Amino acid sequence: MSSIVDALAPLFALIALGAVLGWARFPGGEFWPRLERFIYYLLFPAMLVATLAIADVRQVSVLPLALTLVGTMIVLGSALWLARARLALSPPVFTSAFQGVVRFNTYVGVAGAAALYGEPGLTVAAVAIALMVPTANILCVLAFIVSGTQGPASVGKSVLALVRNPLILACLAGVLLNVSGIGLPGLSAPALALLGQAALPLGLVAVGVALRPKALWRGGRAFWLSSLLKLVATPVLVLGLAWLFGLHGVDRHVALLFAALPTATSAYILARQLGGDAELMAAIITGQTLLAMLAMPVMLELLGTP
């Protein structure tokens, strides 16, 4: 387990730094919201394009990876939806718990894959994002629609946001550049690489800034349900599906890493915009991120991830 802890500890140290900076309100003003947008719309997409455009994607078992990761998201999302009546959660509470199970923190996932498995891990992580981001967004928007927490106008905005999602667009651009043989000609490769190198450390600090420890008092049963399904049930299900679909090597290891991730900080924005329980969502994001600092090394070790 020591190798896993050594690889993940710097990531969580940056998140902790962000939490301290957020608590101190440094540097103040609109700095962090604007930086987060800068990372989300420029730096992180640049890293995805730089990785996918020149990667040897043929080394990634894309179909087994898709069946494992997307299959897990659909199974858990469907099970949670079918159990909604027995859970007796209000629609806003249910949609926040749902997001807590289905969404995942891309910054921690990519940084962890790069730290643990190097360039091959980064390539698999980029492919995983291309598969999981659209699936997570579609499932979560569907949960809001069928729960009746928002109107037709909000549905239209959600669909438009999905089409314009910079991570999805970056993955598509990277894959197209790769399969077309164009790659990254001239100065574009080193320029995008430099931009991408700034994405992960700044993204991890931004994750810490977004944490809201006071919101943990708003947790309750929905928080523990969401966290148990996310941090324990998801890795176990991915392990089973990886075995079923013959996923091996770095592909399997990265899939298990992504399964053990806490939910995404962006879930708070969607909860606020589409009628979810925003305070509960803040509690789930904060609590899962803190729990993941302990749970991720333990789960990865128990599931046989080097």
N, C-alpha and C positions, 0 to 999 in steps of 0.2 A: 504493500500500500504506500510505502514511502515515496516511490517514484511518481505515483498519482498525486499525492499531496504536494510534492515538490513542484510538479507542473502546474497544479491548480492554485497553489497558495499565492503566487504573484497576481493572478487574476482577481482573487477575492481581496487582496490588499489594495488594488486599485479601486474596487467597488467601495471598500471601507474608507479610502481617501475621499471618494466622491461624497459619501455620507457625511463625513466631517465637514467638507466644504459646503454642502447643502445646509447643514445645521448652523454653520457660521455665517451663512448667506454671503459667501465670498465667491466672486467679486461683486455680486449684487446686480440689481436691475434685471434686464432681460438677457443677460449673458448666457445662462444655461439653456433656456428654451431656444434661443437662436443657434447656439452651438449644436444642440441636439438635432435641429432641422438641418444644419450644415452637414453633420455626420450622416444623417438618414438620407439626404437627397444628393450628396456629392461623394463624400469619402467612402462610405460603405459600398455604394454601387460601383465606384471606381475599383475597389478591391475585388468585387465579384467579377467584373469584366476582365480585369487583369489576370485573374486566376483561370476563368473558364475559357477565355479566348486562346490561350496557349497550352492548356492542360491536355494531357493524353486521357481524354474521358473514356477511351476504350478500356482503360485499366479499371474502371469503376463498373461494378455489376449493377447497372441502373435499374433494370426490371426487378430483381430481388430486393434492392434497396427501396424502390418505390412501393412494392407490395408490403414490405415490412413497416416502413414509417407511415405511409398514407393509410395502410390497413389498420394500424394501431389507432390512429387518430379517428378514423371512421367508426371502428368498433367501440372505443371508449365514449365518443360523442353520442353514438346511437344508444348505448347502454344507459348513459346518463339521461338522455331524453325519454327513453321508455320507463325509467324509474322516477320521473318527475312527480307523478301523482303520489307515489308512496313517500317520496322525500318531503312533500308538503312545503315546498319553497315558493315564495311569491315570484312572479315573473322577473322582476328586477334582480332579486337575489339569485335566482336560478341562472340567468344569463351571465352574471359575474362569476359564479362557480363554474359554469361551462367554459368560459374564456380561460379560467385558471387551469383547466385540464387540457384544453386543446392548443392554446398558444405556447410559444417557447421563446426564450431569450436568445436571439441570434448572435449578439455580441459575445456572450459567454460561450456559446457553442462553437463559433468559429475560432475564438481565441484558445479554447480548450483543445480543439482538434489540432491546431497548429503547434501548440505547446507539447502535446503528447505524441503526435505522429508526424510532425513536420509537413513538408510540401505535399506528400500523398494524402495526409489527413485533411489539409486545407482544400484540396481538390474535391474530396468526397463531401466535405462540409458544404462547399458551394453547390454541388449537385443536390444535396439534401435540402438546402434552402430553396432551390428552384422547385423542388417537389412539395415541400411542406408549407411554404408561405401562401401560395394560392389556396391550398386545401384548408389551412387554418382560417383564412379570411372568409372563404365561402361558407364553411361550417358555422362560424360565429355569426355571420350576417343572417344565415338561415335560422339560427337559434333566436335571434332578436325578432325576425319576421314572424315565426310561428308562435312566439311567446306574446306577440302583440304589444311590445313595449314602445313601438314607434310607428309613424305613419308612412304613407307612400312616398312622400318627399324625401324622408330620411333613407328609405330603401334605395331610391334613385341615386342619392349622394354616395351611399355605400358601394353600389355597383360601379359608379364612376371612379371612386377612390381605389377600388380593386384594379380597374383597368389601368389607372395611372400609378399604381404602386411602384416606386423606384427600384425596389429590390427585384420584383418580378421582371420589370423592363430591363434591368441590368443583366439578369440571368439569361433572358432571351437574346439580348445583344451579344453577350459573351459566347453563347452556344452558336449563334448564327455566324459570328466571326470565326469560330473554330471549324465548323463543318464546311464553311465556304472556302476554307484554306487561306483567307485573308489574314487572319491572326491580328497582331498588333504591329503594323509596319512603322519604320522610322523611330521617331522620338516618343511615339505614343506608349510603347511598352514601359520604358523607364519612368515616364511622367505619371502614368496611371499607377505604377508600382509605388512610387513615392507618395502619391495621394492615399493609396490603400494602406500603407504602413501606418498612417496617422489614425486610421479608422478605429482599430481595436483598442488601443490604450485610451483614447478619448471617449470611445463608446462605453467602456467599462466604468470610467469615472462618472460619465453621465448616468449610468444605471444607478450608481450609489447616490447621486444627487437626487434622483427621483424617488428614493425610498422615503416612506413616511412612518416612522416608528409609532407615533401617536395613534395611527389608524389601527394598530393591532388590537386595540380595545374593542374594535368594531367587528372582530373576527367571528367567533361563535361556531356553530355546527357546520355552516356552509364552508367556512375557511378550512376546517379540519378535513371535511369530505374532499374538497378540491385538492388540498395538499397531499392527502394520502393517495388519491388516484394519480396525481401528477408525479410525485416523487418516488412512489413505491410500485403502484400497479402498472404504470406506463413502462418502466424498464423491464419488469417481469414479462409483460406481454410482448415487448419488442424482442426479448430473448427467445421466447417461444416461436414467434413468427420468423425470426432470423434462422432458427434451426429448421423450421418447416420449409422455407424457401431457399435454403442453401446459401445463406449469406456468410462469408468467411473473411478472415484477415482484417485489414484496416477498415474495410467497408462495414463489417460487423461492429468493430470497436467504436467507430464514429456514430453508427446508428444507436448504440447503447449510450454513448455520451449525450447525444441529442435527446434521447428518451429521459435522461436524468435531469434535464435542464429545468430551472424554474420558469414560470410564465413570463410573458413579455411586458415591459413597462408601458408599451403602447396600448395595452388592453384598457388602461384607465381612461384614455381619451375616447375610445369607442364606447365604453360604459356610460360616460358622461353625455356623449352625443346621441346615443340610441336608446336611452331610457333605462340603462342598467343601474345597479346599486354602486355608485362611484366610490363611496367610502369603503364598502366591503371589498371592491376591486383593489383599492389602495392597500387594504390590509392583506389581501391574498398576495399581491405583488411583493410587498415588504416581507411578509412572513415566509413565503416560499424561497425568496432570495436568501434570507438568513438561514433557513433550514437546509437549503441546498449546499451551503458551505460545509456542513457536516455530512449531509446525506449523499452527496455526489461521490466523494472518495470511497465511502463505505459501500454504496451500491455497485460502483464500478469494480471494486475489489471482489465483492461477493459474486458478481456475474462473470468473473473471469476475464476482465479487461486489463491488459498490461499497461 
